[in-house]
Amino acid sequence: MKLEFLGAAHEVTGSCTLLETDNYKILIDCGMEQGADTYENCQLPVLPAEIDCVLLTHAHIDHSGKVPMLAAQGFNGPIYCTGATRVLCDMMLKDSAHIQESEAEWKNRKSQRSGGAAYVPLYTLKDVEKTLPLFVPCEYEKVYQILDNIKLRFIDAGHLLGSSSIELTVTEGDVTKVILFSGDVGNIDRPLIKDPKKPEQADIVIIESTYGNRYHGARADYVSQLTRMIQETLDRGGNLVIPAFAVGRTQEMLYLIRQIKDNNLVKNHPNFQVWVDSPMAVEATEIYAGNVMGYYDEEAMDYIRNGIDILHFNGLHKSVTSADSIALNTDKTPKVIISASGMCEAGRIRHHLKHNLWRSESTVLFVGYQSVGTLGNKLLSGAAHVKLFGEDVQVNAHIEKMDGISGHADLGILLEWLGNLKVKPEQVFVNHGEDEVCDEFANTIKEQLGFFATAPYNGAVYDLITGECIAEGNKVKLQKAETVKKGKAISAIYENLLRAGKRLMALIENSSSFANKDLKKMTAEIDALCDKWEK
């Protein structure tokens, strides 16, 4: 009985773990890497056709995004997941395939001009269509006998509609082990979905660590925060622009606005208009409003039992076509616009930012995590102007952030979740976190709970019966190659530039004590410098 870590080990994305018994090979998640990698990604140590089944914790692409690639390469077994995960994967994997095909088309046009090799996408829409019939929808808490001597149970993880922790009971010879994969553990007291259910028993635990070294702070009143920002923005005659992930966060925002409207919390703006401007968000909203009531929390169920459509209300409009989206910025009526992408890196949200960032009466409200280097992060960090579609746009709009609405459990919730086990587990493996966070959270588990915990690397293999580490995996970080002209040494002038860059980085790292006005000025000057030389 062996466990091999193939992704999201000392990294946040690309979740993939292989469980091997004497007779079977089971893949838990098969996610796509998103963003820069810290360590070399692992290839599957077995052929896709040799995998007996795949288990998915939830539909997010960093957990499900490579499943169609498996099917394209010969996998033909069942894919077990919750019913909601299956429905969301139908939509999200098709969108991912569209992106893969579009990227391949663009790269191949460039390749043809330069005489390069053809680029093949990870998978196509046809591969997704081939994959979807393999999905086997399951219910929470029900025990499924999926293979001889292997039982499966899904437990509500409270992270996304249908998200789950996966419990496997595996018997090999005269040894039985309960193996628990946390998936992404959700935050508590969030709109719509239930809090994560705490496990009670497990011999082996694989736990995520996205926020394994920090706390979200006091539980914020989401309705009050959103009411204030809508009221103030509409009073100024501006638009409230909300960059939001199409699946999950958009529906949470609609649910909160539904409550605001029902209780007439926004004054002097009767029937204010709300637009969802994202084809995927529109489709996801219809899924959330469909037959998924078993996944909602008690507050949402009270609405439904009283005959209330929790995600639709007077004044809600859905923009699907490009013409609909363009018209939003020619209409001067103050409104709420919810659009993707959540980090402002692509999609229609960038057009809405172009038309609203320069307006002092408008507000841009961030309701999700903004990765370093993204446009969303730059705006939250106080950028005075940004580049959009080749234009320099002054940031005059109010930049706001909703507190406490993260979809991930923080350190305290993770420790409570793990500490609820009635018997001390034999081993705890920490994954799905940034490099240093994985090690830090593993140490916290040992210190505060007294459990044996380790943070494996990609390629690490463990014998779950003896507890032995068979292979340590790849501990060598990827290094960016120096940009050097072929056949030429780095010039002294270029070395001076590198030294100046390091000096600037050191200044930034030591600037946390600066006054906010100085930080804002520094950000503007750095952005201006980058804009000048990126042209």
RAMO-V647067 format. One record per helix or strand of 3 or more residues. SS is the DSSP state (h for helix, s for strand). FROM is the first residue (numbers start at 0). LEN is the number of residues. If there is no record, write none. Layout:
BEGIN
SS_FROM_LEN / SS_FROM_LEN
END
This chain:
BEGIN
s_1_6 / s_15_5 / s_24_6 / h_47_3 / s_52_3 / h_60_4 / h_66_6 / s_77_5 / h_82_32 / h_124_8 / s_134_4 / s_142_5 / s_149_7 / s_163_9 / s_174_7 / s_203_5 / h_221_15 / s_239_4 / h_248_14 / s_272_5 / h_278_10 / h_292_3 / h_297_8 / s_315_4 / h_321_7 / s_334_5 / h_348_8 / s_362_4 / h_374_6 / s_384_4 / s_390_4 / s_397_4 / h_410_9 / s_426_5 / h_434_15 / s_460_3 / s_468_3 / h_491_18 / h_515_19
END
